[in-house]
Amino acid sequence: MQELNWQAFGFPLVAFLPAWKPAEGLQKALAERLLPFAETWDIETIAETTFLPLLDECRAGREWSLAFDRELRSVAERYLNHTKLDLTDPAEWSNPLWTWEDLLLAAAEGEEKRIADPEKGDLSPEWNLEWAIQRMRAINLLCYAPVPYLYDYLSGSTHNGEPSSPSASISAALKGEEPGTGSGLPASYVNNIYGPDHGWREGSYCCNVVVCKKIYATLPEGFTPDGNVWLFLDVTGADGSEQGFSGSGVTFGMNRFPADAEGVFVTFPDNNIGSGVAWPTRDHPTWGGWKSTSCQAFADYSSLFHFKNESGGETS
């Protein structure tokens, strides 16, 4: 298999090479950053594929750079911006993914005036060395890719016209709880409904209950991440409002959880999920608890990547 690392394609001293060689390295590195989203980890095909047999640096340099940036952007915006992990302000985590602007700034080592961006027309039609180095740095920053997660839950309901109070309907729903496992958006809530709204007698109540028990990562077989595995869970009230929020184990807004040694992000305590849920009235069901509007898990794939920073700092 062809050697795959930055040095094999001339980085960081690309000024002494024909343009096609570092360009080929950039394409292979970007293809590698797509592997976490593929069904199989096929590094051999990347090594054997010739992405750019020839780059016409006089006529195609800027056009190729533009096309490469479009592809890099689409990949980068699926990766976690791990450089924010030390921030404590939850507002900073409204979007935990890399933005194109943040990635370009980081690749320019924090100096906005140095950003090489062909979209702004600041590159000549010929090969631009600063652009190539910055794109190498940008790819090195793509470490935390999504990993699958699951959550275990219990769900139950009562819709028979028998319970004569909201609390009785909650109890009846809880008695019929069934376990389940999901991969979508976790939630824990009580939904109380006035019975006549569902065709039952006056004075009766219906209820739906979902109780999330734990959320955990399902890592690919044989994959040991270099660092923490993170879960980012954006939570609102069960009815979609802050006023409708209640629950233990999560807070309103963005929640961040590292996985433990068993891959578990969070285990929810057993509590009275129906506490404080208001009585429903005709045409006005009530809610209590929480639901997630976004749930994403990430792991550091650096141990599997060939194109990355080396300990000696040669490609930093």
NORPEQUI-V255509 format. One record per pair of residues at least 12 apart in sequence whose ideal C-beta (glycine too) atoms are under 7 Angstrom apart, sorted by the first residue. I is the first residue (numbers start at 1). J is the second residue. Records with the same first field share a line. If there is no record, write none. Layout:
I = J, J
This chain:
1 = 44, 47
2 = 47, 48
4 = 28, 47, 306, 307
5 = 306, 307
6 = 25, 136, 307, 315
7 = 314
9 = 21, 22, 24, 25
10 = 22
11 = 25, 136, 315
12 = 133, 136, 314, 315
14 = 129, 132
15 = 129
19 = 55, 57, 61, 127
20 = 52, 54, 55
22 = 132
23 = 52, 55, 64
24 = 51, 52
26 = 68, 132, 135, 136
27 = 51, 52
28 = 46, 51
29 = 139, 307
30 = 71, 72, 75, 139
31 = 46
32 = 46, 305, 306, 307
33 = 75, 139, 142
34 = 75
36 = 145, 146, 301
57 = 126, 127
58 = 126
59 = 125
61 = 125, 126, 127, 128
62 = 118, 123, 124, 125
65 = 118, 123, 128, 131
66 = 118, 119
69 = 118, 119
72 = 135, 138
73 = 100
76 = 98, 100, 103, 138, 142
77 = 97, 98, 99, 100
78 = 97, 146
79 = 97, 98, 142, 144, 145
80 = 96, 97, 144, 230, 298
81 = 96, 97, 98, 102
82 = 143, 144
83 = 106
90 = 253, 254
93 = 232, 254, 256
94 = 254
96 = 232, 296
103 = 138, 141
104 = 117
106 = 141
107 = 134, 135, 137, 138
108 = 134
116 = 128, 130, 131, 134
118 = 131
136 = 315
139 = 307
140 = 308, 309, 315
143 = 300, 301, 302
144 = 298, 299, 300
145 = 298, 299, 301
146 = 296, 297, 298
147 = 217, 219, 229, 297, 298, 299
148 = 183, 218
149 = 215, 216, 217, 218, 231, 297
150 = 181, 182, 183, 216, 218
151 = 182, 186, 212, 214, 215
152 = 179, 181, 213, 214
153 = 180, 182, 210, 211, 212, 213
154 = 177, 178, 179, 211, 213
155 = 177, 178, 180, 209, 210
156 = 173, 174, 176, 177, 178, 209
157 = 173, 176, 207, 208, 209
158 = 172, 173, 176, 206, 207
159 = 198, 206
161 = 195, 200, 201, 204
162 = 204
163 = 204, 205
164 = 203, 204
165 = 205
166 = 192, 205, 277, 279, 280
167 = 274
169 = 192, 205, 206, 207
170 = 190, 207, 209, 274
172 = 207
173 = 207, 208, 209
174 = 209
185 = 291, 292, 295
186 = 212, 215, 292, 295
187 = 210, 212, 290, 291, 292
188 = 210, 211, 212, 247, 268, 273, 289, 290
189 = 210, 238, 287, 288, 289, 290, 291
190 = 207, 209, 273, 274, 277, 288, 289
191 = 207, 208, 285, 287
192 = 205, 207, 277, 280, 285, 286
193 = 205, 206, 207, 280, 285
194 = 280, 281, 282
196 = 282
197 = 282, 283
205 = 280
209 = 273
211 = 273
212 = 268
213 = 268
214 = 264, 266, 267, 268
215 = 231, 265, 266
216 = 263, 264, 265
217 = 229, 259, 263, 265, 297
219 = 263, 299
223 = 304
224 = 303
225 = 299, 300, 303
226 = 300, 302, 303
227 = 300
228 = 258
229 = 258, 259, 263, 297, 299
230 = 256, 258, 297, 298
231 = 257, 265, 297
232 = 254, 256, 296
233 = 250, 255, 292, 295
234 = 253, 254, 292, 293, 294
235 = 250, 251, 252, 253, 255, 290, 292
236 = 252, 290, 291, 293
237 = 290
238 = 287, 288, 289, 290, 291
239 = 287
244 = 287, 288
245 = 290
246 = 276, 288, 289, 290
247 = 289, 290
248 = 268, 269, 271
249 = 266, 268, 269
250 = 290
273 = 289
274 = 288
276 = 288
